[in-house]
Amino acid sequence: MLKTRILTAIILIALFIPALFYLPAIFWAMLLLGLTIVASREWCRLAKFTTHQTILYLILTTLLGGELLLIISEVVTINPNNTSMMWIYVVSCIFWGGVAPILLWKFYAVKSVSLLMLMGWLILLPTCLALYQLRAIDPWLLLGSMGVVWVSDIAAYFVGRSFGKHKLAPNISPGKTWEGVAGALIVVVCYALIWGQFIGKGDNILIINLVLLSLLLAGLGIIGDLFESLMKRQAGVKDSGNILPGHGGILDRIDALTSTLPIAVLAFLIFYSFEL
């Protein structure tokens, strides 16, 4: 299982890095839309939609995602720091900073099909747009933002496995511990300091802000991870899908990214607006 997981990760990285830096924008948009559709299919499974509801949802997601990508591709071609889509990132921030923590705290199961559809769009569409706009601003900025999540996840796993005693959310994800969270935050600070040396160019204020942002992203990443775990537990499934051997589904790989990338691009857009 571990070998399969590692092999899949290596293949994903080998495909992702060239795509990130060299894929033409139109094909990057098509890739993002395709991944969003696959992730939406997995969301339908977690939400327990009927066949007809799933078909309707996938059609609507394709139309919404395609239209939003078309709009953002046009505006960021002129100016990558364009803020016309900022409202979508703000809505995402409200969901992950306010709604999701309450649902986790209450262990609340949303039953309404309409609300579940809306939640799926709130989770996936802002992430899709953030992946497009962050890449347009600077591919290294996108990679660095994703790195925060990856470093946090790895650190939390190994620290929690070695020293974890106090459960973070035993009813949702029994393997996560407060010790793992603490370890993740410490490692993320170190990561942000190193990252800051590359993009901060000696600007201490920028580096400090980057450290604070990275801590925020690490915390939100945990919320995103827990939220997907909550949905899987309520759906009675171990993984969101089986498209990635050893990893599960697309949602299993991007759960923490859905709660962090929209906030990351929002923060960078605000920063660049003050810089201009």
ROTORTI-215938 format. One line per 2 residues: for each residue x, z, y of C-alpha. Coordinates in pm, 1 decimal. Each point is the difference from the previous one (the first is absolute). Layout:
# residues N
X Z Y ~ ...
This chain:
# residues 276
0.0 0.0 0.0 ~ 276.5 94.9 244.4
198.2 -314.5 -83.8 ~ -309.7 -213.9 56.8
-65.2 175.1 330.2 ~ 357.3 -54.6 119.0
3.9 -364.3 -112.4 ~ -326.2 -71.1 182.9
134.1 168.2 313.8 ~ 317.2 -211.1 -10.2
-202.4 -320.4 -37.0 ~ -232.1 99.6 286.5
294.0 73.9 230.0 ~ 171.0 -325.5 -97.6
-315.8 -190.5 96.2 ~ -93.1 204.7 306.8
328.9 -5.0 193.8 ~ 38.6 -381.9 11.5
-369.9 -35.7 85.6 ~ 33.6 254.3 280.7
289.4 -178.0 169.2 ~ -39.8 -366.9 -91.0
-361.6 -81.5 -82.4 ~ -168.7 -210.1 273.9
-269.0 189.3 190.0 ~ -287.0 -202.5 -147.2
109.6 75.6 -355.4 ~ 59.0 366.1 87.8
-359.3 15.3 124.5 ~ -125.1 -165.7 -319.3
199.0 247.8 -209.2 ~ -145.8 293.9 191.4
-352.8 -133.8 -34.9 ~ 48.9 -50.1 -372.8
130.4 353.9 -46.9 ~ -287.1 136.0 209.3
-252.7 -178.1 -220.9 ~ 162.2 136.2 -317.9
9.7 349.9 148.8 ~ -365.3 -38.5 101.7
-88.5 -83.3 -359.3 ~ 170.1 321.9 -105.7
-188.8 188.4 270.8 ~ -325.7 -133.6 -143.2
99.7 152.1 -333.6 ~ 70.5 338.4 156.6
-324.5 -15.6 197.1 ~ -191.3 -94.0 -317.1
-163.8 -304.2 157.9 ~ -226.0 -214.8 -213.6
101.9 -357.5 -80.2 ~ -218.6 -140.3 278.7
127.3 257.1 249.2 ~ 358.2 -80.9 -98.4
-48.9 -373.9 49.4 ~ -163.6 57.7 339.4
275.6 237.8 105.1 ~ 278.8 -237.9 -98.4
-165.4 -287.9 187.0 ~ -43.6 212.0 313.7
355.1 134.0 -27.6 ~ 139.3 -352.0 -29.5
-194.7 -113.6 306.7 ~ 83.6 308.2 207.8
363.8 10.3 -103.4 ~ 46.5 -372.8 51.6
-157.6 7.3 346.0 ~ 199.6 304.2 114.0
324.8 -150.4 -127.9 ~ -79.4 -325.1 179.7
-56.8 188.4 325.1 ~ 309.9 217.3 -25.2
219.0 -293.2 -102.9 ~ -98.4 -180.3 318.8
58.5 292.7 235.9 ~ 329.2 123.2 -145.6
142.4 -351.9 5.3 ~ -15.8 24.1 378.6
94.2 367.9 18.5 ~ 80.9 208.7 -311.9
-75.3 317.4 198.8 ~ -351.2 -116.9 87.3
-241.9 295.3 8.5 ~ -327.1 -186.7 -56.8
-23.6 140.6 -354.4 ~ 92.7 352.1 104.1
-360.6 118.0 -29.5 ~ 9.6 -68.4 -374.3
311.2 215.2 -35.2 ~ -164.5 274.9 206.0
-303.8 -1.1 -230.7 ~ 235.8 21.4 -298.8
177.9 292.0 164.7 ~ -331.3 181.3 46.8
-92.5 -57.5 -363.8 ~ 330.9 123.5 -143.4
47.8 278.6 251.4 ~ -357.0 128.7 -1.2
-238.1 -134.6 -263.3 ~ 228.4 -21.4 -304.9
135.2 358.9 28.8 ~ -356.9 132.5 16.0
-101.0 -197.3 -309.4 ~ 307.0 134.5 -179.9
-65.0 357.0 111.2 ~ -363.1 -12.3 -112.2
80.0 -201.9 -314.0 ~ -290.3 -210.9 122.7
-126.1 -296.8 -199.2 ~ -144.3 -276.0 219.4
-300.2 -152.8 -177.3 ~ -131.0 -248.5 256.1
94.6 -357.6 -88.8 ~ 3.9 -97.2 367.4
235.8 284.8 88.3 ~ 224.9 -79.6 -294.3
19.7 -361.9 112.1 ~ 84.1 110.0 353.7
262.9 243.3 -126.3 ~ 164.4 -274.1 -202.5
27.7 -218.7 308.4 ~ 128.6 290.8 210.2
272.9 54.6 -258.7 ~ 104.2 -357.0 -78.3
-59.4 -221.7 303.8 ~ 203.5 203.0 255.1
282.4 14.0 -255.6 ~ -10.1 -377.3 -41.3
16.2 -52.7 377.3 ~ 275.4 258.9 40.5
210.7 -176.3 -263.2 ~ -39.8 -325.1 191.8
64.1 136.7 350.2 ~ 290.4 230.1 -88.1
173.3 -293.3 -167.4 ~ -64.9 -213.7 308.5
155.4 267.9 223.0 ~ 302.3 45.2 -225.9
22.4 -20.9 -381.0 ~ 252.6 283.8 7.2
-255.4 215.5 180.1 ~ -251.0 -60.4 -278.5
261.1 67.5 -267.0 ~ 109.6 319.5 175.7
-359.2 123.4 28.1 ~ -63.3 -68.6 -367.3
328.8 173.5 -77.1 ~ -137.8 324.2 143.6
-277.7 -6.7 -258.9 ~ 228.7 -94.2 -288.5
261.6 263.7 84.7 ~ -268.6 264.9 44.0
-163.9 -89.7 -330.9 ~ 326.8 6.1 -194.8
116.4 326.1 159.2 ~ -334.9 170.5 -59.9
8.1 -104.1 -365.5 ~ 349.9 123.4 -79.8
-11.6 317.2 211.8 ~ -344.5 85.7 -132.1
109.5 -63.5 -356.0 ~ 308.7 219.2 39.8
-131.0 283.9 216.6 ~ -377.4 -40.6 21.7
-205.2 313.5 -63.3 ~ -282.8 -2.4 252.9
-259.7 -273.1 -52.1 ~ -95.9 -207.4 303.3
-337.7 -125.2 -122.6 ~ -48.7 104.4 -365.1
-353.1 -142.5 -22.8 ~ 110.7 -341.0 125.9
363.7 -52.8 -98.3 ~ 139.0 286.8 -211.7
354.0 -137.3 7.8 ~ 45.5 35.5 376.5
146.5 323.2 136.7 ~ 70.6 156.5 339.1
367.5 13.6 -93.8 ~ -10.4 -375.1 -53.1
-156.6 -46.3 342.8 ~ 268.4 215.1 162.9
273.8 -193.8 -176.2 ~ -156.5 -329.1 105.6
-13.5 104.2 365.7 ~ 363.7 110.6 -0.1
117.6 -325.3 -156.2 ~ -219.3 -202.5 237.1
167.7 165.6 299.3 ~ 340.3 -104.1 -137.3
-131.1 -351.4 -60.6 ~ -141.5 -22.7 353.2
330.1 112.0 153.6 ~ 183.5 -273.8 -189.5
-269.6 -255.9 82.6 ~ 17.6 104.5 364.5
369.5 -81.9 14.6 ~ -82.9 -361.4 -84.5
-287.2 -56.3 242.0 ~ 57.1 280.7 250.2
338.3 -125.4 124.5 ~ 100.3 347.5 113.3
-333.0 73.2 169.8 ~ -55.6 365.1 -93.4
-357.3 4.4 130.8 ~ -89.9 -299.0 -216.1
166.3 158.0 -303.8 ~ -191.2 326.1 52.4
-326.7 -193.0 30.9 ~ 88.6 -191.6 -315.4
57.5 326.0 -187.7 ~ -336.9 134.5 118.3
-173.1 -325.4 -93.8 ~ 163.8 1.6 -343.2
-120.6 356.0 -62.5 ~ -350.6 -105.4 102.2
14.5 -302.0 -229.8 ~ 125.4 212.8 -288.9
-292.1 238.3 46.3 ~ -252.2 -282.2 25.1
155.9 -164.0 -304.4 ~ -78.2 310.8 -201.6
-359.8 -12.2 123.2 ~ -27.4 -365.5 -102.1
144.1 77.5 -341.6 ~ -237.2 292.8 -51.3
-299.6 -199.3 118.3 ~ 54.6 -271.6 -258.1
52.1 270.7 -263.0 ~ -334.5 148.8 103.8
-172.2 -336.9 -38.3 ~ 158.1 -54.7 -342.8
-94.9 348.1 -117.2 ~ -359.7 -47.3 112.2
-8.1 -341.9 -167.3 ~ 145.4 145.8 -320.0
296.2 -239.0 -17.2 ~ 376.0 55.7 -14.1
102.0 -308.9 198.4 ~ -175.5 -226.8 247.5
94.1 -301.5 -212.8 ~ 253.9 -134.8 -246.6
153.6 -296.7 180.7 ~ 337.9 175.7 38.4
147.5 116.5 -334.8 ~ 101.5 364.1 18.7
-150.5 42.4 346.3 ~ -368.7 -78.1 -37.8
-169.1 -200.7 271.8 ~ 76.3 -119.3 351.5
-178.1 302.6 146.9 ~ 221.3 229.4 -205.7
304.5 -151.4 173.7 ~ -133.7 -21.3 354.6
-208.3 319.0 17.6 ~ 245.0 172.5 235.4
61.5 -320.9 196.5 ~ -370.0 -33.4 84.1
9.5 330.3 187.0 ~ 335.1 -56.6 172.2
59.2 -362.1 102.2 ~ -297.9 -27.0 240.6
117.1 319.4 170.7 ~ 359.7 -126.6 3.7
-90.8 -324.4 175.6 ~ -224.7 192.7 240.3
289.9 228.8 91.9 ~ 241.6 -289.6 50.0
-250.0 -192.8 212.8 ~ -48.7 304.6 222.1
377.1 45.8 24.5 ~ 61.3 -364.0 92.3
-281.5 7.3 258.7 ~ 175.8 286.5 180.7
334.7 -174.3 -32.6 ~ -120.3 -315.6 174.6
